[in-house]
Amino acid sequence: MTADRTPAQRRRYLAAAGAAGLLLGTAACSSSAEPAGGGTLSYAHVRSTAEGLAKSGPCPFGLDLAAALKDAGIDRPAAPGAADRPAVDTDLGDGAPAQPWPSGITAPPSMASVPATPPKAWVTCTYTVGSTPVRVDLLAVPEDGAAVAMMLPHIQRFGNLGVDQIHQFWSDRPKPGETRLTPGAGLAGVARVAAKGKGDITLTLSQDADDAQRLSDLAGEPLRRATERLAAQLHP
C-alpha cells in the first residue's frame, strides 16, 4: 500500500468524505436526467461474482490491463498482483443508514445527516507495471447515480485532488458510457459504465504510488485512453 497519509492528506481525505456525503444526497435527484440501463453488467451480477472471487485469480469481467495499455499506445507490460497485495480483492457492503456528520464538516441546512448509502460490490485488481503498482477499481451499486459519489474519497486520494478540484470533477463527472480524467495532472481515469437494469457502475484506473514511483506515461490523456479501453472490455 502507499505510505501513511500526511496531516494535509488526511484533511483532504476527510473533506472528500464530507463532499461524498453531500453529493450522494444530490445523486438520486440528478440521476433521472441520465440514460438508464442498456449495459451488459448488472449490480446483482457484479455482487454475485465478487462474492466468489479468489485473491489469486484473474481479474473478472474480461478486464485485462496489459491489453488496455497496448490499445492505448502505452508500451509497458502489466503483471497481475504486487509485492504486498493480492491480484484481486473485494469489498462488499450491505449499505448504511443515515448518520451524523463527521466533526469539522459544515452540513447544509437542508441535510441534517449524512445520507444513507446503498449496498455495494467493489472489486480491485492490482497489477505491477514496471515496478509501480497500478490498480483497477470497479464499484457497482443498486442505486442510480450513486457510484461516483461513493468513490469520491478514493478518486480524491489517487487523483491527488484538493477540495475545489473534487467539486470541479463532480460538476463534470462522466455520464454512463463516458470517461473523464481527474483535474490537474490527470492521475486517475474514471469511467461510468452503463448498468443492466437499475444501478450504477464506475471503473477507475490509477497508480498506487508516490511521486517518485509514478509513471509519467500513465497519466493524462494516455491514462484516459487506457481507462476507456478497460471499460470497453467489460462483459459478464
Secondary structure by P-SEA (a helix, b strand, c coil): ccccccaaaaaaaaaaaaaaaaaaaaccccccccccccccccaaaaaaaaacccccccccccccaaaaaaaacccccccccccccccccccccccccccccccccccccccccccccccbbbbbbbbbcccbbbbbbbbbbcccccccccaaaaaaaaacccaaaaaaaaaacccccbbbbccccccbbbbbccccccbbbbbbbbbcccccccccccccaaaaaaaaaaaaaccc
